[in-house]
Amino acid sequence: MKSMLSLLGLLIFLMPHQLLIAQETDETAMIRYSPEFKFKDGLYLNIEDVKTNDPIPLARIVTDLGSYNKDFVDELYKSGKIILYDDYGIQRYIYTKHIWGYAEDGRLFIMVGGQFMRIIIQGSISIFTASATTHERKTFQPRDTTVYSTTTDLYRSHNKKYYYANVTGERQEYLFDFESNTLAAYNVDVFEKLLVRDAVLFTEYASLRKRDKKIKIGEFIRRYNTNHPLYFPANSLHNTGKVID
């Protein structure tokens, strides 16, 4: 009987420790990034928020702009600052120039040149394609007809003498380094500076002819990402929000 009581006491003593170990394991568990990974919807103030998949939920933002979509986020950015509630229900102010980007439906958008652009994370190093968009002031000239092809034309004809047209320039490719949060030109010199972190791949790449180096950037990015995969906290998939300092 005494031995049974002793065993029971030992089990009771060990249970809290086992629960603590399980909790610590859950909190430190990491999952490997894959193309199916979904980023949590919300605003990301910096790259650390992205690395932990811990954004500010859009529902916490105080605004009357309407639904939470790309136009909504663009309008927020133009406003200069946003008001939101933190975990304690306290209003906080954040300047929009401090926003790294945002996610919608699991897709990630990064702020580049005053615009939000979709970025597809391929791994530790990604190829990022961006389009330079400018705004040109133009004079609206009403058509000699009462038929308008779009509601925008109809609005312009009755309400505006001038309007600003978006002119999309040439698409350009960049290299995005997730570790250092660096967006740089897509060329051999820049890529070699990133690849030097993998001595084996760098040696192989450096031995190639100049023409082959340019052709094989994509191949070596894939190999580098295989050797140096991204990991995200497993519990970040279930977080409900973050505390704003």
C-alpha positions, 0 to 999 in steps of 0.5 A: 500500500505504501509503495502504491502511495509513493508511486502516486505521489511521484506521478503527481510530482512529475505531471506539472514538469511534463506539462511544462516541457510539453508547453516549452516544446510547443512554443519553440517548435518550428515548421519548415516553409513551403509554397503552401505556407499561409501568412497571417492576414494583417499589417507587418511593421518589420521583418521580425513580424514576418519571421514570426508570422505575427502581424497586427490584425486589420480588424484592430484598426480604427477606420471608416474606409470600409472592407479590408482589401488592397485599396483599404491598405493603400488608403491607410498608407496615404493617411500617414498614420493609423489608429489601432487597439492593442491586446489591452484595448488601448488605442495606439498610433503608428506612422504608416512609413514604418509599415513593412507590408501586409498579408491578405488571404495568406499572400504577402505584400511588401512596401516598395517605393510607396506602393504595396507589391505582391512578393512570393517568398521562395525561401531564404533568397527570392526573386522579386519582380516589381513594376514602377508606377507613376502618376501623370496629370491629364486633362479629361476630354468628354466623349461625343457620346452619352455612352461611357465604357466605365463608371470611372469615365462617367464620373470624370466627365461630370466631376473632374477637369483633371485626373491622374492616370497610373502609368506602369513602367518597365518590370524590374527584377530584384533579389530579396534576402529574407535573413537581412531584409535586403532588396537589391538589384538582380545581377551576378555581383549582388548574388555572389555577395549573398551566396558567399554564406554557403562556401560549397555553392559559392565555390562552384558558382565562382568557377562558372563563366560569366555568361553561365553565372547569369543564366544559372542564378535561378538554379543556385537560388533553388539550391541555396534555399534547399540548403538553408530553408526558412522556419516559422514558429509552429504556434504562430499559425494559431496566434490571435494577435500581438501586443503593440509597444 
